Amino acid sequence: MSPRSTYLELSEDTGSAHKFYEVVVTGAQVAITYGRIGEQGQTKVSAFTSAEKAEAAAAKKIAEKVRKGYAPAVRGVRQRRTVTRREIASTRSTARQAPVLWRFASGAAAFGIFVDEERCWVGNQNGDVYTVGHDGTVTGHFLLPDGVKCIVADDFWIYAGADDGNVYDLSGKVPRVAYEIAEDVDIYWLDIHDGVLGVSDRAGRITTIDHEDEFQWARKGAGSAGWMVRCDDDAVYHGHSDGVARYDTADGTPVWQTSLNGQVLFGWQERDVVYAGTHNNKVYRLNKRNGVIGAVYDCDGVVYSCASAPDGRFVFAGDNHSSIYCFDRSGERLWKLGTGCGSAFSMQFLDDRLYIVTTNGTLACVDASEQAIRAAQEGSVPEPLDVKAAAGLAVVQPSVVLESVSAAALPDGDGIVVECVREGDRLRVHVVSPGYEPLWNVQFPKGVREAGARYLVQGVRSSERGGFYRAYGDIRRLL
């Protein structure tokens, strides 16, 4: 039987909607390919028990997309559209060189960074995500379909927000789409807390999406171009061209708005405060409860990034002149040093080390101990170790293909069994293994859900606020 193809596109003059969706039916098999127009996209193949059931499933998928505004089109007529990139302006620092221990050239300008006790994550505008040990050894390489905007952690999970409008879960061996951002949202930054995703965008809006990848609420701030979003148990903090605002997590109720004298370009948070790095060469510390400005940290250039030591005993900043700064809690500048590898677009502090990713794509580890900084101020710094990825390092790309495993062949206690069921027009996942709430939904990648299928996951955890589970680790389909 010859394949039958239906090709749809959604493209608007304004906003970021510029996507395609193709459904190909071949006998009892349905292949769905989707992504940004002009790109290869991702493909999911599903098998059905009859050609009739395959046709019915395809028709339903097509109808869903048509209701969302997709329309029949001819592939190749519309061309790929560029996505918003952060302006890159960086000059060489005139300050003394910082004590860089090692540096890794990722290959393109990089915004995404996350550092934990085990490794560092860096994501660049080519879509590369690397994991690097604290000694500089490159241990992993993911390749996403589009540029990485940011990398954020939420408890056990690591997520990368990309320019294709998707948020990828990197916690398993293979990246999988965890959230699909609405087509009209041009992502600038992301944060996730207890499964709730906060998105700041080009239009100055803040949008939240729940653990089932379903819209919660959206608010338009007082300014535009919102680069900052930070989430905690109670609130979402949004930094834009006019300052910082706090919204209630549950329903988006505005709590406070604090105007600053410059556009917010980056944000950081601790338990009781948020930090906003701005275009007017300053970092502001704001009280989370009422938005009152505490200390102000003065830099000599536009602040691209900021971070703090635990409880804010030190505050760090990176400017557009390739300099990094350290301040004490009150705002007194302790030191300023040059990176030697571009301006820091993002940064994080851990165990007397400051990790930065820069405009030229370098992930650098800076020794921020008192002894090393004192030596650097006197002109004595170590020779940085330039590290590279091993030639044979495997490159792992997103996939909706799952390894299959026989339930009979599994030893007792090998993972948790979950099942996908249809509830109305949605597919939900529930835990089947004993000892769990059977009616709670499980946060689970949409791209691999099939009604009636059972899966083996490495584990599930209850969300902090309860009411649903979150699957983590590798996913295998049970035969």
C-alpha angles and dihedrals in degrees: 000000000000118000120258115212132198114190120193134178136194113200130156132185091233129038126027099286104130107129141132133213123193126186119194119187118197112174107298094348129092122196117192120192121184140166144101117333111264094026132096095246129191127295130212120188122200128185123211133193094247142014089246092058090047091052091049093050091048092049091052093051091049092049091051091055094045089054088055092054103269115142136189112275143165115255113243099024094097115053131219113281122219118241128224113279125190112252111258115213115157134157131184117272119244091204124101116279119273118235098260110186097189139347134200123202106218094187104248141038109298134209101161121090136151127167129192136163092281107040151340124253123207127181126188140193092266089065094254117143116188131186115213129186120233089256091058098259112145106228106171145016127201122181116206123195094250143015119305114242097184146337119226135176128219111185105295095354129090118201133189120201112210138193091247088075095254133115112215126209107223096181095102133053092271126041112245130188109257099171134019111206117220114267094244094056114095099200120226101163142351140203131179130201124178091341096309112120121211118199127191116194147190093267093058094254129137117212130183127204125190132229092275090057090252125140116259107174144322132208133189112226128215091261141035137245099043109201097165129072126155126172134200137163095290110021152024117229116208125193119194141150093300103041139277131319134189123217130186110255095222101055109356096253109169112245103175142342123206119192117216129193095248144033114280110240101172141007139204132182142205127183098283105014142047125212123214122196112205146196091246094070096261142110115211127204112211129190109243093215099055109003094243113157114242120175123003119211114208121212131179096238145025108306111236097172145006140185139166142219115248112299090005099278087143128024122200131198139181123208137198092260094068092257128133124203139200124204133180121240094272095053101261111145111239099180147345122203138167122251096212089212108067137285118318110248092179135008144181134190124219132161098343092315127108114208118199138178116204149203091265093049100257123148105206132184113212122196101231096177116129093246095050093047092049090052091048091052087056091050100259115124133154122254105260117241110233106213128196136192114258114258092239097048108133118241112220121200131190115276141177092202114108131201110244123223133182114243090215092058095053121102118233114277095021100141134309124293118226130178132212115224133177116244109182107306094340135081114228131186124219133181115256099181114098122261098045135097102266095203098051115105119238121224099238135158111275094212094069099041117119124170111254095013122128124211138193114224128186091240148322131224131196115246116252092252093041130227099101142039130234120216118217139184128018122354124212128180116237118229 
